[in-house]
Amino acid sequence: MIILAILATIIVGCIGAAFGHDLMNGFSELGSILAVAIMGGFIMIENKRTNKK
């Protein structure tokens, strides 16, 4: 699960940065924002999963 979270964060960050830079007139910070949001989602899922035990 950790490796999946890391890979997903990197991929979404790169795609978001490319999308923001090319299509949103230089908003390359979009990649960082999406990467943080994705990692936060994985952290929340992991916390919910461990609290059920």
LOMIFI-350749 format. One line per 8 residues: number of its first residue (from 1); their letters; for each residue y, x, z of N, C-alpha, C. Coordinates in Angstrom, 1 decimal, padded with zeros to 4 digits. Each point is the difference from the previous one (the first is absolute). Example, Ala and Ser with C-alpha at 12.3 -4.5 7.8 and 13.67 -1.06 7.14 Angstrom:
2
1) as) -005.7:013.2:007.8:001.2:-000.9:000.0:001.2:000.9:000.0 ~ 001.1:-000.4:-000.7:001.1:000.9:000.0:001.1:-000.8:000.8
This chain:
53
1) miilaila) -001.2:000.8:000.0:001.2:-000.8:000.0:001.3:000.9:000.0 ~ -000.1:001.1:000.7:001.2:000.9:000.1:000.3:000.6:-001.4 ~ -001.1:000.4:-000.7:000.2:000.6:-001.3:000.6:-001.0:-001.0 ~ -000.5:-001.3:000.1:000.5:-001.0:-000.8:001.5:-000.3:000.2 ~ 000.3:000.0:001.3:001.4:-000.2:000.4:000.9:001.1:-000.6 ~ -000.4:001.2:000.1:000.8:001.2:-000.5:000.1:-000.1:-001.5 ~ -001.1:-000.2:-000.7:000.1:-000.1:-001.4:000.8:-001.2:-000.5 ~ -000.1:-001.1:000.6:000.8:-001.2:-000.4:001.5:000.3:000.3
9) tiivgcig) 000.3:000.6:001.1:001.4:000.3:000.3:000.6:001.0:-001.0 ~ -000.8:001.0:-000.4:000.5:001.0:-001.0:000.2:-000.7:-001.4 ~ -001.0:-000.8:-000.4:000.1:-000.6:-001.3:001.1:-001.0:000.0 ~ 000.1:-000.9:001.0:001.1:-001.0:000.0:001.4:000.7:000.1 ~ 000.1:001.1:000.7:001.2:000.7:000.1:000.5:000.6:-001.3 ~ -001.0:000.6:-000.7:000.3:000.6:-001.3:000.4:-001.1:-001.1 ~ -000.8:-001.0:000.0:000.3:-001.1:-001.0:001.4:-000.7:000.4 ~ 000.2:-000.2:001.3:001.3:-000.6:000.4:001.2:000.9:-000.4
17) aafghdlm) -000.2:001.3:000.2:001.1:001.0:-000.3:000.3:000.0:-001.5 ~ -001.1:000.0:-000.8:000.2:-000.1:-001.5:000.6:-001.3:-000.4 ~ -000.5:-001.1:000.5:000.5:-001.3:-000.4:001.5:-000.1:000.4 ~ 000.3:000.4:001.2:001.4:000.0:000.5:000.9:000.8:-000.8 ~ -000.4:001.2:-000.3:000.8:001.0:-000.8:000.2:-000.5:-001.4 ~ -001.0:-000.5:-000.7:000.1:-000.3:-001.4:000.6:-001.4:-000.2 ~ -000.4:-001.0:000.8:000.4:-001.4:-000.3:001.1:-000.5:000.9 ~ 000.3:000.6:001.1:001.0:-000.5:000.9:001.2:000.9:000.1
25) ngfselgs) 000.2:000.8:-001.0:001.2:000.8:-000.1:000.2:001.0:001.1 ~ -001.1:000.8:000.2:000.1:001.1:001.0:-000.3:-000.3:001.4 ~ -000.7:-001.1:000.3:-000.3:-000.4:001.3:-001.4:000.6:000.4 ~ -000.1:001.3:-000.1:-001.2:000.7:000.3:-000.5:-000.1:001.4 ~ 000.8:-000.4:000.9:-000.4:-000.2:001.4:-001.0:-001.1:000.2 ~ -000.1:-000.8:-001.1:-001.0:-001.1:000.1:-001.4:000.5:000.3 ~ -000.3:001.2:-000.5:-001.4:000.5:000.2:-000.2:000.3:001.5 ~ 001.0:000.5:000.7:-000.1:000.3:001.4:-000.1:-001.3:000.8
33) ilavaimg) 000.8:-001.0:-000.4:000.0:-001.2:000.7:-001.4:-000.7:-000.1 ~ -000.5:000.0:-001.2:-001.3:-000.6:-000.2:-001.1:000.7:000.7 ~ 000.1:001.4:000.0:-001.1:000.8:000.7:000.0:-000.3:001.5 ~ 001.2:-000.1:000.6:000.1:-000.3:001.4:-000.6:-001.4:000.3 ~ 000.4:-001.0:-000.9:-000.5:-001.4:000.2:-001.5:000.0:-000.1 ~ -000.6:000.7:-001.0:-001.5:000.0:-000.1:-000.6:000.6:001.2 ~ 000.5:001.2:000.4:-000.6:000.6:001.2:000.1:-000.8:001.2 ~ 001.1:-000.7:000.2:000.2:-000.9:001.1:-001.0:-001.2:000.0
41) gfimienk) -000.3:-000.5:-001.2:-001.0:-001.0:-000.2:-001.4:000.5:000.4 ~ -000.3:001.2:-000.4:-001.3:000.6:000.4:-000.1:000.2:001.5 ~ 001.1:000.4:000.6:000.0:000.2:001.5:-000.2:-001.3:000.7 ~ 000.7:-001.1:-000.5:-000.2:-001.3:000.6:-001.4:-000.5:-000.1 ~ -000.6:000.2:-001.2:-001.4:-000.5:-000.2:-000.9:000.8:000.9 ~ 000.1:001.3:000.2:-000.8:000.8:000.9:000.1:-000.4:001.4 ~ 001.3:-000.3:000.5:000.2:-000.5:001.3:-000.7:-001.3:000.3 ~ 000.1:-000.9:-001.0:-000.6:-001.3:000.2:-001.5:000.1:000.0
49) rtnkk) -000.6:000.9:-000.8:-001.4:000.2:000.0:-000.5:000.6:001.3 ~ 000.7:001.0:000.6:-000.5:000.6:001.2:000.3:-000.9:001.2 ~ 000.9:-000.9:000.0:000.3:-000.9:001.1:-001.1:-001.1:000.1 ~ -000.7:-000.3:-001.1:-001.0:-001.0:000.0:-001.3:000.5:000.8 ~ -000.2:001.3:000.1:-001.2:000.5:000.6:000.1:-000.1:001.5
